[in-house]
Amino acid sequence: MSSIQLPPGAPGARILGLGEFRPRRRVTNDDLAQVMDTNDEWIQSRVGIAERRWASEDETLVEMSVAAGGKALAASGLNANDIDLVLLATTSPPKAIPGLAPRIAHQIGVPRPGAFDVNA
């Protein structure tokens, strides 16, 4: 696979920083085995998952996205005025409308973004 090198100042999209957020609540395979017919070995042998994170009521999609987006912005070396687009991709929006990307952009401090959600 080859990479395309853009000249400095050329238009185009770039990923300059990444951010993450993991909810506080850890749910192990043993926890799941308490409420369903499964066990740690069965889950790990088929999908390799040992634990997952579940968001609490106070950990909303917007709040988690703002935390991760703030980390990505800090890692990029840019400031909020430099951001042109905020995109939220999720399979679990609380509602289909209105989109959350504009709220996330506002809370991160992006003044005039393009902002939209991609929902699966």
C-alpha positions in Angstrom: 0.0 0.0 0.0 1.4 3.4 -0.9 0.7 6.7 0.7 -0.1 9.9 -1.0 2.0 12.9 0.0 0.2 16.2 -0.2 2.3 19.4 -0.5 2.1 21.7 2.5 -1.0 23.8 2.5 -2.8 21.5 0.0 -6.5 21.0 0.6 -7.6 17.7 1.9 -8.6 15.8 5.0 -6.0 14.7 7.5 -6.1 13.0 10.9 -3.8 14.9 13.1 -4.9 13.7 16.5 -6.8 11.0 18.2 -8.8 10.9 21.4 -10.6 8.3 23.4 -13.0 7.9 26.2 -14.0 4.7 28.0 -16.9 4.6 30.4 -16.1 3.9 34.1 -18.2 0.7 34.4 -16.3 -2.5 33.4 -18.5 -5.5 32.6 -16.6 -8.8 32.5 -17.6 -12.1 30.9 -18.2 -13.4 34.4 -20.6 -10.6 35.0 -22.6 -11.6 31.9 -22.6 -15.2 33.0 -24.6 -14.1 36.0 -27.5 -13.1 33.8 -27.3 -15.3 30.7 -26.2 -18.8 29.8 -22.6 -18.2 28.9 -19.1 -18.2 30.5 -15.8 -16.4 30.1 -14.1 -19.2 28.1 -17.0 -19.5 25.6 -17.0 -15.7 24.9 -13.2 -15.4 24.7 -12.8 -18.4 22.4 -15.3 -17.1 19.9 -14.8 -13.3 19.9 -11.7 -12.7 22.1 -13.5 -10.2 24.4 -12.7 -10.3 28.1 -14.5 -7.2 29.2 -16.4 -4.3 27.8 -17.4 -0.8 29.1 -21.0 0.2 29.6 -21.9 3.9 30.0 -23.7 5.0 33.1 -26.7 7.3 32.9 -24.5 10.3 33.5 -22.1 9.3 30.7 -24.0 10.5 27.7 -22.9 10.2 24.1 -22.3 13.9 23.8 -20.3 14.0 27.0 -18.1 11.0 26.0 -17.6 12.5 22.5 -16.6 15.9 23.9 -14.1 14.2 26.2 -12.6 12.2 23.3 -12.8 15.2 20.9 -11.0 17.4 23.4 -8.2 14.9 23.6 -8.0 14.6 19.8 -7.9 18.4 19.5 -5.1 18.7 22.1 -3.1 15.9 20.4 -3.4 17.6 17.0 -1.6 20.7 18.1 -4.5 22.8 16.6 -7.0 25.0 18.2 -10.8 24.9 17.9 -10.8 27.7 15.3 -8.8 25.4 12.9 -11.4 22.7 12.7 -13.7 22.7 9.7 -15.8 19.6 10.3 -17.1 17.6 13.2 -18.4 14.1 12.4 -20.0 11.8 14.8 -20.3 8.1 13.8 -22.4 6.0 16.1 -24.7 3.0 16.2 -26.4 4.2 19.4 -27.8 7.7 19.1 -30.3 8.5 21.8 -32.6 10.0 19.0 -32.2 10.1 15.3 -33.0 13.8 15.2 -31.5 16.3 16.0 -28.0 15.3 15.3 -25.4 15.5 18.0 -22.3 16.6 16.1 -23.3 20.3 16.2 -23.7 20.1 20.0 -20.3 18.3 20.3 -18.6 20.9 18.1 -20.1 23.7 20.2 -19.0 22.2 23.5 -15.4 21.6 22.1 -15.4 25.3 21.1 -15.4 24.9 17.3 -17.0 28.2 16.1 -18.3 27.5 12.6 -18.0 23.8 11.7 -19.7 21.7 9.3 -21.1 19.1 11.6 -23.2 15.9 11.0 -23.9 12.5 12.3 -23.5 9.2 10.5 -25.7 6.5 12.1 -25.6 2.8 11.4 
